[in-house]
Amino acid sequence: MTETDWGMVAQNWLDRLAACSEPGAGVTRLPFTPEHRAALAVLRELMEAAGLAVHLDAAGTLIGRRDGPADAPALLLGSHQDSVREGGAYDGIMGVVLAVLALMKLRQDGVSLPFATEVLAFADEEGVRFPTALMGPRALAGTFDMAALELSDRDGISLRNAMQDFGLNPDALPDLKRDPSHCLGWIECHLEQGPVLEQAQQALGVVSGICGIERHSVTLTGSAAHAGTVPMALRRDALAGAAELVLAVEGVARRADGVLATVGSIHTRPNVVNAVPGDVSLTVEIRAPHDDSRATTRAQIEQKAQMIAADRNLALNMRRSYAQAATPCDTEMTLALTGAVRAGGGTGMTLASGATHDTSAMADLCPVGMIFTACRGGVSHHPDEYVTPDVMAQAVAALASALAQPGFAR
């Protein structure tokens, strides 16, 4: 099989997997559903075609393994099989397919690795069906909270019951915890979900780390008043203050290297055409590849919010509602992946991931690395999501090249 053929092979498998979906636009494949079961059957066929020994673990993770020398640690690869509602055919599942094809290519090329390999297709990364996510990798890392089994979907079905109906034993999840000394590392290939690689005319990029995230609930309180009777100079307009804060958040982030800050939700009261808004609530989300830069950005935004509130005679309440630390990728694995991308003709550009991936949970178990593929228009979580066969072929080649590098299994 030629280098370019691997991309078409990947596309054929992804077309089959895209059919494992609820009716409607795009791909809707939620965990522990008939669509999930159908996708597992296709993935099992692919893994067995690559000569892997396949089994389903207690978390619903499909694992294809190729043994290495006796007592050798395993390199883990893969991603997730689930999608958002009316999502695309590549997010997550492409990383499983390309990892299997990379092992298939190494076998075709007669390459024997000095370590075992496992390809993992996790059940639930998106957190769409249940208000929890990353169960598969967290179980392997020993960080899964068993209380999450009692959380329910919108039909009132608990995660525990859904897993049992799927033929799994959720009480066995703690037994999945891996010994870190037996895990060489983890590599995930994922579409970028953004436009950076396409704009740089690069098929592949290497991820330097996954951004840390924090979210804040902000309330500005002024005084509601009649829009026709209160002079402008005497108003305590909470929405005007919020508008100033939105621009301040944008300005702070633009001046910071690699930081993303977003006001994604805003509600005003009384929210009528002829009243000065007396109360506004909004959200501020900050993402950054380094926790110190995220903390600096937060401090600057807090200072701006306090100044705006003081200048406009508004009461301010700003409360952090969520925080997740940044996940740096392993230096040696990043160098190996960068070298492999360059060997295939790319520049080996590095970029941070603003989105969370299975990699963020696997980092609690072992060293991690990621490759991003360019995607058309930077579109993801949408039926128009698309990665070209040529880009996928380059990803297969880069994965295979990285694994075959002398000294990779340090």
Secondary structure as GFF3:
##gff-version 3
##sequence-region A 1 410
A	DSSP	alpha_helix	5	18	.	.	.	ID=ss1
A	DSSP	alpha_helix	34	49	.	.	.	ID=ss2
A	DSSP	beta_strand	53	56	.	.	.	ID=ss3
A	DSSP	beta_strand	62	66	.	.	.	ID=ss4
A	DSSP	beta_strand	74	80	.	.	.	ID=ss5
A	DSSP	alpha_helix	93	108	.	.	.	ID=ss6
A	DSSP	beta_strand	116	122	.	.	.	ID=ss7
A	DSSP	alpha_helix	135	141	.	.	.	ID=ss8
A	DSSP	three_ten_helix	146	150	.	.	.	ID=ss9
A	DSSP	alpha_helix	159	165	.	.	.	ID=ss10
A	DSSP	three_ten_helix	170	176	.	.	.	ID=ss11
A	DSSP	three_ten_helix	180	182	.	.	.	ID=ss12
A	DSSP	beta_strand	183	191	.	.	.	ID=ss13
A	DSSP	alpha_helix	196	199	.	.	.	ID=ss14
A	DSSP	beta_strand	204	210	.	.	.	ID=ss15
A	DSSP	beta_strand	212	221	.	.	.	ID=ss16
A	DSSP	beta_strand	225	226	.	.	.	ID=ss17
A	DSSP	three_ten_helix	232	234	.	.	.	ID=ss18
A	DSSP	alpha_helix	238	254	.	.	.	ID=ss19
A	DSSP	beta_strand	260	262	.	.	.	ID=ss20
A	DSSP	beta_strand	266	269	.	.	.	ID=ss21
A	DSSP	beta_strand	275	276	.	.	.	ID=ss22
A	DSSP	beta_strand	279	288	.	.	.	ID=ss23
A	DSSP	alpha_helix	291	312	.	.	.	ID=ss24
A	DSSP	beta_strand	315	324	.	.	.	ID=ss25
A	DSSP	beta_strand	327	328	.	.	.	ID=ss26
A	DSSP	alpha_helix	331	343	.	.	.	ID=ss27
A	DSSP	beta_strand	350	353	.	.	.	ID=ss28
A	DSSP	alpha_helix	358	362	.	.	.	ID=ss29
A	DSSP	beta_strand	368	373	.	.	.	ID=ss30
A	DSSP	three_ten_helix	376	378	.	.	.	ID=ss31
A	DSSP	alpha_helix	389	404	.	.	.	ID=ss32
###
